Amino acid sequence: MRRIAAVALTAGTLMAGMAAVGAPAEAAATGSWQPYNSYSHVLAKGTYTRSGGSTAVTGYLYDDKKNGWTSCVRFKFTEGSKVYWSRFKIIGVKSDGTRYNFDGTAKVKISVKSSYGSHMWVQECGRNKQTGKYYYGKGKKIF
């Protein structure tokens, strides 16, 4: 039996959980996100909440065809000159616990939180199963 999961691969400094001390409380702002449709058979969409200087993102990553590509989505959060990247791809898990880059029909739930809340971008991406290289679509600024 195979299980499918989303795995976050991060580059940069993980700043989740850190908040400004003594800052006045802000009202939570919510909205939706969806990257430009750069690749066929990849779909990512969801919602975000901005509160207290941090951003929480939830949503789904879909792949609707076995085509030699693993579907992924990448987020970029900024705060001044600081940048935090988070990437999710669809991972399959074999019955013995071995993980692999999944290629086929799948839907996985994704979520990430960052204390960088000034701006957020999102990009569709795909990982070529033969070469292992990632290819990124056009980035979309959400806020």
C-alpha positions in Angstrom: 0.0 0.0 0.0 1.3 3.4 -0.9 0.9 6.6 1.1 1.3 10.1 -0.3 2.5 13.0 1.7 3.8 16.6 1.1 7.3 17.3 2.3 8.7 20.8 3.0 12.2 21.4 1.8 13.4 24.7 3.0 16.4 26.9 2.2 17.1 29.8 4.3 16.5 30.5 8.0 13.4 29.0 9.5 11.8 31.8 11.5 8.5 30.2 12.4 7.5 30.9 16.0 9.4 34.1 16.4 7.3 37.2 16.8 8.0 40.8 17.6 7.7 41.4 21.3 5.8 44.4 22.4 4.2 45.1 19.0 0.6 46.2 19.0 -1.9 43.6 18.1 -3.0 43.5 14.5 -6.3 42.4 13.1 -5.9 39.1 11.2 -6.1 39.4 7.4 -7.1 36.5 5.3 -7.0 35.8 1.6 -6.5 33.1 -1.1 -3.5 32.2 -3.1 -3.0 30.4 -6.4 0.1 30.5 -8.6 0.1 31.3 -12.3 -0.8 28.1 -14.3 2.7 27.5 -15.6 2.5 23.8 -16.0 -0.2 21.4 -17.1 -1.2 18.7 -14.7 -0.1 20.8 -11.7 -2.5 22.7 -9.5 -1.9 24.4 -6.2 -4.2 26.7 -4.3 -5.3 27.6 -0.8 -5.7 30.4 1.8 -3.4 32.5 4.0 -3.8 34.3 7.3 -1.6 37.3 8.3 -1.6 38.1 12.0 0.9 39.5 14.5 3.6 40.0 11.8 3.5 36.3 10.7 1.8 34.5 7.8 0.2 31.0 7.9 -0.5 29.3 4.6 -2.7 26.2 4.0 -3.9 24.6 0.8 -3.6 21.6 -1.5 -1.2 20.5 -4.2 -2.6 18.4 -7.0 -1.1 16.2 -9.8 -3.5 14.7 -12.3 -1.3 12.6 -14.5 1.7 10.2 -14.5 4.0 12.1 -16.9 7.6 11.9 -15.6 7.2 14.9 -13.3 6.7 15.3 -9.6 4.4 18.3 -8.9 5.6 21.0 -6.4 4.9 24.5 -5.3 7.3 27.1 -3.8 6.6 30.0 -1.5 8.8 33.0 -0.8 8.2 35.2 2.3 10.1 38.5 3.0 10.5 40.9 5.8 12.8 43.8 4.8 15.9 42.2 3.4 15.2 38.8 5.1 13.9 36.0 2.9 12.4 32.6 3.7 11.7 29.9 1.1 9.5 26.9 1.5 8.9 24.2 -1.2 6.4 21.3 -1.1 6.5 18.3 -3.4 4.4 15.1 -3.6 6.3 12.3 -1.9 5.2 8.6 -2.1 5.9 6.2 0.8 6.3 2.5 0.2 5.1 -0.1 2.7 8.6 -0.5 4.0 8.8 3.3 4.7 11.0 4.2 1.8 10.2 7.6 0.3 10.2 8.5 -3.4 9.2 11.4 -5.6 5.7 10.5 -6.6 4.5 10.7 -10.3 0.8 10.1 -10.8 -2.6 11.3 -9.7 -2.5 12.7 -6.2 -3.9 15.4 -3.9 -2.0 16.4 -0.7 -2.6 19.0 2.0 0.2 21.5 2.6 0.8 24.2 5.2 3.6 26.5 6.3 4.1 29.3 8.7 6.6 32.1 8.6 7.3 35.1 10.8 8.2 37.0 7.7 4.9 38.8 6.8 5.7 41.8 4.6 5.4 40.0 1.2 4.5 36.6 -0.1 5.1 35.0 -3.6 4.1 31.6 -4.9 5.3 29.5 -7.9 4.3 26.3 -9.5 7.1 23.9 -10.1 7.9 20.4 -11.3 10.8 18.0 -10.6 11.9 15.9 -13.6 12.1 12.3 -12.4 14.9 11.4 -14.8 17.3 14.3 -14.2 16.1 15.3 -10.7 16.2 19.0 -11.7 13.5 21.4 -10.6 11.8 23.8 -13.1 9.9 26.8 -11.9 7.0 28.7 -13.4 6.4 32.5 -13.2 6.3 33.8 -9.7 3.1 35.5 -8.5 3.1 38.1 -5.8 0.2 37.5 -3.4 0.7 40.5 -1.1 
